[in-house]
Amino acid sequence: MDAAQSAAIPDLIITEGGPAHALLQRLKVTLPAPRSDLVRTALVLAAVTWVPLCMLSLLEGLDFGRVTIPFFKDLAVHVRFLLAVPILIFAEAPVGGRIREVARHFYAAGLVSEADAPRYAEIVAGTRKLRDSHIAELVLLGVAYWSTYYAMSGVTHSGSTWFRPGPELTPVGYWYALVALPIWFFLCWRWAFRMVVWSRFLWQVSRMPLVLTPAHPDGAGGLGFLGKAVIPFGTIAFAFSAATSAAVASRILFSGAKLEDFQSAYVMLVVFILLFFIGPLLVFAPSLNLLRQTGLLRYGTLASRYTLLFDKKWVQTAEVTDQRILGTEDLQSLGSLGDSYDMIRRMKVVPVELSDIIALILPMVIPALPLILTVIPLKVILRQLFRMIA
């Protein structure tokens, strides 16, 4: 693809524009690209959510007493608004940058032919249009408030809590229910919508006649770079895990729950994260499986022809000398052909490496470590690790 065609294809950045982006710009919470200041946005949203809750709880005497779960002892609310909310904002930089590189790589690496360049440009433009959908913005806002209502009505803590000290909400409770919690859910659902946009883009690209090679060194027909797009999503996984771990810690501290009660929930969270971020890559599985089967047939045919000629030339003749054998390149070609066939045989039908999966899941483990230490003492863990490496 020449430079003119490449310039005609716009960049795909799913984290610029989209739901609430224009509103945040009008409110000066965020700045227009390329001056976007994620630190500014994160600090403003953390202040809007947490600071009023802190001030109102102090005024109402719900900071350290009066209720079973006072504000400053509720670990979940502090982690959610002071840690998870900023991380969901900061994640836009690595995720947006990596997806832009992936979208560029499709045509920069020649996976999209010159004839299909206009179609690819239409797919990118359509993806950007879906990203900026105003209907999606309204839907996400509605879902955020529905999620808030569901979460508030499903509170099962024993006793009273700072946002609901009695049967009715107080001012701090109204701010929590009408402003703070909806912002949290909106950010969560916005990332879900972005994954829908990303998944739709990948699905449309997978339907194109991509120029894939079964013997590509990445072991995925040339699509191995897609697995690297999964790694930055680990920041989002960290935010979700931190919020979940803090909520579990609050249940253990104030409701008498045990960590064992949440083991299945953590397993489900890991499975959900894997499906949420790696699932979109499954759209390439049919194409890669067909490429693998076709490659095995074609390279198998080539290998049969070559080995027959090799056998006839070097094995079945009695005129072969030691000097001819040492000077021939046929042996190297035979070995290279065998390596190519073996690479096709081991080709992945999902373009993701085990290391990519580990890089995605590892950030989820970090927030859960303090909870694990409440059940298994640190010295026991260190002793087991020492025995494993000794």
C-alpha angles and dihedrals in degrees: 000000000000127000094259093056092045091052090052091061111083122223117261113225111162092188096061116078119357131108115005093352095116092044092052089050092051090050090049089238089125132018128233118264134300088027093052109148110202091181090058092049093047093049093048094050092045089050094047092051106035107027097059090047090052094048095045093047089052091050092048095045093244095121100095106351150016092073139055092248110033120195100254092049094051100099093183096063094049094048092045098052103026099040114014097043094052091045092053086055096043090050089070091076100057095033095046093046095048094048090049089054092048093050090049093048093062091069099024090059093046095248087129111057122225090251091056096044094099091051091050090050089053091052092052092047091048091050091053090050092052090047090057095045112144090201090059089051092057092044092052091049091052092046090049092056092043089053089049092052091048092049094047094048092047097056107134102174113137111247129002127321135206096259093045110028091162141003091298132054119252124212092276089051092051092051089049093049100039103034119008102043095041089054090053093049092043091056090048094049091044089061089048089054091048089054088053089053091048092046092050090051092051092046092053092047091049088059091058121094094255119192099243128167120207094212095052111143093236089069092232104083092264096310097097090109089072090071090061089060088067095062099074089054086073088084090062091045088054091054093050092046093048092051091047094047091050091050090050090049090053091051091051094048100043108020101041094242123154128229090238088065090067101045093101090047091056091048089052090048091054092047090048092051091050093050092041097054105022098035094079089063090063089080088078094053096091092049094046092046090052090046090052094049093046091046092052091052096046097042089042090056091047091047091051092051093046096047091048091053091043092051092047093048102040109018109034096045124083094203096079115121128198090245093055092050093051093049100046126103093200091092091054091048090050090052092047091050090051091050091051092050091048090049090053090047090055095041115136119238090203111055099227133103127221088242089058091053092048091050089053097047099039095074088055091060096056098070090045094056095084089054092049090052089058089063103030116038116235093240090057091051092048091048092053092047090050091052091050094053098035 
